[in-house]
Amino acid sequence: MEFKPELLANLKDKDYSKTGLMVLEGRIVIEKALECGIEILGLLRSIESDNQWLKAHLGKFPVVTMDHTALCALAGFKFHHGALALAQRPALKSASELQPEPGQLVHGQSEPGQPAHGQPNAAPSWLCLWNVTDPSNVGALIRSAVGLGATGVLLGEGCADPYYRKALRASMGNAFSLPLYVCDAAALQALAARGFELVAATLSARAQPLPLAAVKSEALNSETPPRPLILILGNEGFGLPAEITAICSREVYIPMSTGVDSLNVVVAGSICMYALIRR
């Protein structure tokens, strides 16, 4: 398709999810997309910003230079990153494709047989989000998943679009760094039957405190080969539905001081990933 600046007009209210396209905001997100092989159709840059990073990519796609004020007016919101790009949206994989392969590498593991991040007996581990509706939370959790060694992220019912502009910005482009899967209750049930260990973050009576749960997991894995793990996080307001927790073999919670209602899902999810995915 021919790239025109008007394609990036009024972004605040636009949803590109049904067009096969997405908007990349800012140098870091755009560079990450290029690094991961995302096809960029065209780019707008502000003349006032540092565009040295673009020199290596000139000629690969159309580039239009504008006054930054005009660029913000076209987009419909003020931003300071100085660049916007229109790109082809990657296809989401299906969680039904996952298999518990013992030799599968954990994200960040560079050599066969070498555990990720120096963790012995590391097993593939996924983050699953269920009804996480805020795109910024989805993006930030994907960023944490990449940083903490997850193999991929499963996106369940009600989750925000991981390729929405705000989600990509919050993920710092890391949504392109690891596989993203669409998931439903039936897929989780099938994964549990295939040998995946499903662990839910909840506040239920059967939930174990995270330090104890992590220690028990390490003790179990020292005696038997580690099972691939899926950590499931739910909505901040109402948590996970019973049909999902019923599939899980374990539930965990983060012990907290009295008088504190809860943690933001990004903070809570990152703590859980640090304890369980980096086990």
C-alpha positions as CSV (number, residue, x, y, z in Angstrom):
1,M,0.0,0.0,0.0
2,E,1.1,3.6,-0.6
3,F,2.1,5.3,2.6
4,K,0.6,8.7,3.3
5,P,1.0,10.8,6.5
6,E,-2.8,10.9,6.8
7,L,-2.8,7.2,7.7
8,L,-1.4,8.3,11.0
9,A,-4.0,11.0,11.7
10,N,-6.1,11.1,14.9
11,L,-4.3,8.1,16.5
12,K,-5.9,8.7,19.9
13,D,-9.2,7.3,18.6
14,K,-8.0,4.8,16.0
15,D,-8.1,1.0,16.2
16,Y,-5.9,-0.7,13.6
17,S,-6.5,-4.3,14.9
18,K,-8.8,-5.2,12.0
19,T,-6.6,-3.7,9.3
20,G,-3.5,-5.9,9.8
21,L,-1.6,-2.8,10.7
22,M,-0.2,-1.2,13.9
23,V,1.4,2.1,14.9
24,L,4.9,2.3,16.4
25,E,5.5,5.3,18.6
26,G,9.0,6.4,19.4
27,R,12.6,5.5,18.4
28,I,13.0,2.6,20.9
29,V,9.8,0.8,19.7
30,I,10.6,1.4,16.1
31,E,14.2,0.2,16.4
32,K,13.0,-3.0,18.3
33,A,10.5,-3.6,15.5
34,L,13.2,-3.3,12.9
35,E,15.5,-5.6,14.9
36,C,12.8,-8.2,15.0
37,G,12.1,-8.1,11.3
38,I,8.8,-6.2,11.4
39,E,7.8,-4.7,8.1
40,I,7.5,-0.9,8.3
41,L,5.3,0.7,5.6
42,G,6.3,4.3,6.3
43,L,7.5,6.7,9.0
44,L,6.9,10.2,10.2
45,R,9.7,12.0,12.0
46,S,10.0,15.5,13.5
47,I,12.7,17.7,12.2
48,E,13.6,18.8,15.7
49,S,14.5,15.3,17.1
50,D,17.7,13.4,16.8
51,N,17.2,11.2,13.7
52,Q,20.8,9.8,13.5
53,W,19.5,6.3,14.3
54,L,17.4,6.4,11.0
55,K,20.4,6.7,8.8
56,A,21.0,3.0,8.7
57,H,17.4,2.4,7.5
58,L,17.0,5.1,4.9
59,G,15.7,3.7,1.6
60,K,14.0,0.7,3.3
61,F,10.6,2.5,3.6
62,P,9.2,6.0,3.0
63,V,10.2,8.7,5.5
64,V,8.3,12.0,5.8
65,T,9.8,14.8,7.9
66,M,7.5,17.3,9.6
67,D,7.6,20.1,12.2
68,H,7.1,18.4,15.6
69,T,4.1,20.6,16.4
70,A,2.5,19.7,13.1
71,L,3.2,16.0,13.7
72,C,1.5,16.1,17.1
73,A,-1.4,17.9,15.6
74,L,-1.8,15.3,12.9
75,A,-1.5,12.4,15.4
76,G,-4.0,14.1,17.8
77,F,-1.9,14.0,20.9
78,K,1.3,15.4,22.3
79,F,4.3,13.2,22.5
80,H,8.1,13.8,22.7
81,H,9.6,10.8,20.9
82,G,9.8,12.5,17.5
83,A,8.8,9.5,15.3
84,L,5.7,7.5,14.4
85,A,5.7,4.5,12.0
86,L,3.0,2.4,10.4
87,A,3.8,-1.3,10.2
88,Q,2.4,-4.7,9.4
89,R,1.0,-6.5,12.4
90,P,2.5,-9.9,13.3
91,A,0.1,-12.8,13.5
92,L,-0.6,-14.2,17.0
93,K,0.1,-17.9,17.4
94,S,-2.4,-20.3,18.9
95,A,-1.7,-21.7,22.4
96,S,-2.9,-25.1,21.1
97,E,0.5,-25.3,19.3
98,L,2.4,-25.5,22.5
99,Q,4.0,-28.8,23.4
100,P,6.0,-29.7,26.6
101,E,9.3,-30.3,24.9
102,P,12.0,-30.9,27.5
103,G,14.8,-29.6,25.3
104,Q,13.0,-26.3,24.4
105,L,15.1,-23.2,25.2
106,V,14.0,-20.6,27.7
107,H,13.9,-17.1,26.4
108,G,17.4,-15.6,26.8
109,Q,19.2,-19.0,26.7
110,S,21.9,-18.8,24.1
111,E,23.6,-22.2,24.1
112,P,21.9,-25.7,24.0
113,G,22.3,-27.4,27.4
114,Q,23.0,-24.1,29.1
115,P,20.3,-22.9,31.6
116,A,18.8,-19.5,31.1
117,H,20.2,-16.7,33.4
118,G,22.4,-19.3,35.2
119,Q,19.4,-21.2,36.6
120,P,20.0,-24.9,36.9
121,N,17.4,-27.3,35.5
122,A,15.5,-24.4,33.9
123,A,12.3,-25.4,32.2
124,P,10.3,-23.4,29.6
125,S,7.9,-21.0,31.4
126,W,5.1,-18.9,30.0
127,L,3.0,-16.0,31.4
128,C,-0.7,-16.2,30.8
129,L,-2.9,-13.1,31.1
130,W,-6.6,-13.4,31.6
131,N,-9.0,-10.3,31.4
132,V,-6.1,-7.9,31.7
133,T,-7.9,-5.1,29.9
134,D,-5.5,-2.1,30.2
135,P,-3.2,-2.1,27.2
136,S,-0.4,-0.3,29.3
137,N,-0.6,-3.2,31.8
138,V,-0.4,-5.8,29.1
139,G,2.6,-4.1,27.5
140,A,4.4,-3.7,30.8
141,L,3.8,-7.3,31.7
142,I,5.2,-8.4,28.4
143,R,8.3,-6.3,29.0
144,S,8.7,-8.0,32.5
145,A,8.2,-11.4,30.9
146,V,11.0,-10.8,28.5
147,G,13.3,-9.4,31.2
148,L,12.6,-12.3,33.6
149,G,13.1,-15.1,31.1
150,A,9.6,-16.2,30.0
151,T,9.4,-18.3,26.9
152,G,6.3,-16.6,25.7
153,V,3.0,-14.9,26.7
154,L,-0.5,-16.4,26.4
155,L,-3.3,-13.8,26.0
156,G,-6.6,-15.1,27.3
157,E,-10.2,-13.9,27.3
158,G,-10.7,-10.1,27.6
159,C,-7.0,-9.1,27.2
160,A,-6.1,-5.8,25.6
161,D,-4.5,-5.9,22.2
162,P,-0.7,-6.4,22.7
163,Y,0.0,-4.5,19.4
164,Y,-2.1,-1.5,20.3
165,R,0.0,1.7,20.3
166,K,0.0,2.1,24.1
167,A,0.7,-1.6,24.7
168,L,3.7,-1.4,22.4
169,R,5.0,1.7,24.1
170,A,4.7,0.2,27.5
171,S,6.4,-3.0,26.4
172,M,9.2,-0.8,24.9
173,G,8.8,-2.9,21.7
174,N,9.5,-6.2,23.6
175,A,6.1,-7.5,22.3
176,F,8.2,-8.4,19.2
177,S,10.9,-10.2,21.1
178,L,9.0,-13.4,22.1
179,P,6.1,-15.4,20.9
180,L,2.6,-14.2,21.8
181,Y,-0.3,-16.7,21.8
182,V,-4.1,-16.5,21.8
183,C,-5.6,-18.7,24.5
184,D,-8.9,-19.9,25.9
185,A,-10.1,-22.2,28.7
186,A,-10.1,-25.2,26.4
187,A,-6.5,-24.6,25.4
188,L,-5.4,-24.3,29.0
189,Q,-7.2,-27.5,29.8
190,A,-5.4,-29.3,27.0
191,L,-2.0,-27.9,28.1
192,A,-2.6,-29.2,31.6
193,A,-3.4,-32.6,30.1
194,R,-0.1,-32.5,28.2
195,G,2.0,-32.0,31.3
196,F,2.2,-28.3,31.7
197,E,2.1,-27.1,35.3
198,L,-0.5,-24.3,35.6
199,V,-0.1,-21.9,38.5
200,A,-2.6,-19.2,39.3
201,A,-1.9,-16.0,41.2
202,T,-5.0,-15.7,43.5
203,L,-6.0,-14.8,47.1
204,S,-8.0,-18.0,47.6
205,A,-7.8,-20.2,50.7
206,R,-5.7,-22.8,49.0
207,A,-3.1,-20.3,47.7
208,Q,0.4,-20.8,49.0
209,P,2.7,-17.8,49.9
210,L,5.1,-17.1,47.2
211,P,8.4,-17.8,49.0
212,L,7.1,-21.2,50.2
213,A,5.7,-22.0,46.8
214,A,9.0,-21.2,45.1
215,V,11.0,-23.3,47.6
216,K,8.6,-26.3,47.1
217,S,8.9,-25.9,43.4
218,E,12.7,-26.0,43.6
219,A,12.6,-29.0,45.9
220,L,10.3,-30.9,43.6
221,N,12.4,-30.1,40.5
222,S,15.6,-31.3,42.2
223,E,14.0,-34.8,42.4
224,T,12.2,-34.9,39.0
225,P,12.7,-33.1,35.6
226,P,11.1,-29.7,35.8
227,R,7.7,-29.4,34.1
228,P,7.0,-26.5,31.7
229,L,5.2,-23.9,33.8
230,I,2.4,-21.4,32.9
231,L,1.8,-18.6,35.4
232,I,-1.7,-17.2,35.1
233,L,-2.6,-13.6,36.2
234,G,-6.2,-12.3,36.2
235,N,-8.0,-9.0,36.3
236,E,-7.0,-6.6,39.1
237,G,-10.6,-6.0,40.2
238,F,-12.1,-9.5,40.2
239,G,-9.2,-11.9,39.7
240,L,-9.5,-15.2,37.8
241,P,-12.8,-17.0,37.1
242,A,-13.4,-20.4,38.8
243,E,-13.2,-22.3,35.5
244,I,-9.6,-21.2,35.1
245,T,-8.4,-21.8,38.7
246,A,-10.0,-25.2,38.6
247,I,-7.6,-26.2,35.8
248,C,-4.5,-25.1,37.8
249,S,-2.5,-27.5,40.0
250,R,-1.4,-24.7,42.3
251,E,-2.3,-21.2,43.5
252,V,0.1,-18.7,44.9
253,Y,-0.1,-15.3,46.6
254,I,2.3,-12.5,47.6
255,P,2.4,-12.0,51.4
256,M,1.9,-8.3,52.2
257,S,1.8,-6.0,55.2
258,T,-1.6,-5.3,56.7
259,G,-3.6,-2.3,55.6
260,V,-2.5,-2.6,51.9
261,D,-5.4,-3.5,49.6
262,S,-3.4,-5.0,46.7
263,L,-0.6,-4.5,44.2
264,N,-0.9,-3.3,40.6
265,V,-1.1,-6.4,38.3
266,V,2.2,-5.4,36.7
267,V,4.0,-5.3,40.1
268,A,2.4,-8.4,41.3
269,G,3.0,-10.3,38.1
270,S,6.6,-9.3,38.0
271,I,7.2,-10.5,41.5
272,C,5.5,-13.8,40.7
273,M,7.6,-14.2,37.6
274,Y,10.8,-13.5,39.4
275,A,10.0,-16.2,42.0
276,L,8.6,-18.9,39.7
277,I,9.9,-18.3,36.2
278,R,13.4,-17.7,37.4
279,R,13.1,-20.8,39.7
